[in-house]
Amino acid sequence: MKHRLVLAALMGGWVSASSSVLAQPAAPPVTPAAVPGDGAATARSVHAAPDSLADLAARLLPAVVNISISATLKPGEDEDDDDGPDASPDDGPQVPQFPPGSPMEKFFHDYMNHAPTPSDPPRKMQALGSGFIISPDGYIVTNNHVIKDADKVSVTLQDGTVLPARIIGRDSRTDLGVIKIESKTPFPTVSFGDSDKARVGDRVLAIGNPFGLSGTVTSGIVSSRGRDINHGLYDDYIQTDASINRGNSGGPLFDLDGQVIGINTAIYSSSGGSIGIGFAIPANDAKGVIDQLRRDGHVSRGWVGVRVQDVTHEIADSIGLKPEKGAMIAGVDPKGPAAAAKLQTGDVITSLDGKPIDGHALPRLVAEITPGTKAVFGIWRKGKTLDATLTIKASPEAPDMPPTDAKTKGPSKLALADLGVTFAAIDDDTRAKYNLSDSQRGVVVTDVTRDGPADTRGLQPGDVVTEVQQVGVNSPDALSKELARARQQKKHTILLLVQGQDGLRWVPLPLSGE
């Protein structure tokens, strides 16, 4: 029997114009990661099993919301596009067996082999998910895969009130997203807890919108920690047996103190429904991402420019490494901080800022470090140990940018003669001219004066400025305001985050024009 790793996301069901619900393709069997020890038993309060969870549920329900999105699928796109590498071509619907040459055989053969063409009309789609309010002014946490293709997002509160929402930011690497709703009165909220204190066996509650059934509460326990479900570089999931189904994506996983310790994201299933194996993003992994999404609209990640793998027993035995743990370098990017620090293929990274490390956790922990920060890596090299200090750079991978606000007003261009650079809004024309992706956000460089300040700092037409002084900008007007603010503060240099052909980089630009 095949099992499926289902993004509980589209578990509310992508629904086409014909109202058919599409099942998710199956995924390969999950290989559990090693479950880390906890040792937090003496540091946390012990809960006696309550007779009822009604009081807790009543307190939490008002802050959990239902999210409805509508999207347009272009010809050639598939509802299953966000299944990623786990999707299998053999997992689709199977053609019933009919007598050879019969009309029904021909009908199903033609239906199953119909390929969309560019002339086909776009299809309107709808999906349901869950989320929870984290601030009285209406910021809501959910999953990226709930909102990533949305043309329109609406939120239904516990009392039935329906409000329009706008996407503030999203991050596909961690599958997290932030949206916002508005009201004249404060919203009820819930807060994040310390997910590192959650132990296997602790009782938990999941609240969400399974199958469109709003305000559904289920309970269970933490089944395991540190699960790797082959869903990305940053797999570190909490496993729970609390029922999670289609439409639960983005909903909260609560401890008995009523704090969010996880964001429900996926299930492992043979049928597409809950069999008691659900996965949640730990709150401690999500907090930093959520803060960046709220502040900047996207996530800037640390990067050192190495490819690593776990040190296995066989690897450790072959190179004489004891203890058998670490992240072995399999490749070094010549432009990365690791190359500058003269790290080599075959080196084993044993620690990060004094804490033991392995190949599974290293990418996630490095990504959490703010670019520009110095970090000390413990290195094992051919029987010798050494410390290497690396200055973390911004990841060259383009971040997921929020949608441009169509109501943004102001000039479409900004010419700064003293800096020798002209910026323009990203629109259909600039996207086509500079080959920018549909998801690219920011302000594009359209002209650079030869030997001017911008030219000497390496800016060139086609570069995209996404941040000014670590504040996201999506229009020339927004960039102009940040420049004015910096000048008012008597800054001599302004820091730009620039997306170019070689990835993201920080560019200091002198405001004096020198």
Order of alpha helices (4+ residues) and beta strands (2+ residues): beta-alpha-beta-alpha-beta-beta-alpha-beta-beta-beta-beta-beta-beta-beta-beta-beta-alpha-beta-beta-alpha-beta-alpha-beta-beta-alpha-beta-beta-beta-beta-beta-alpha-beta-alpha-beta-beta-alpha-beta-beta
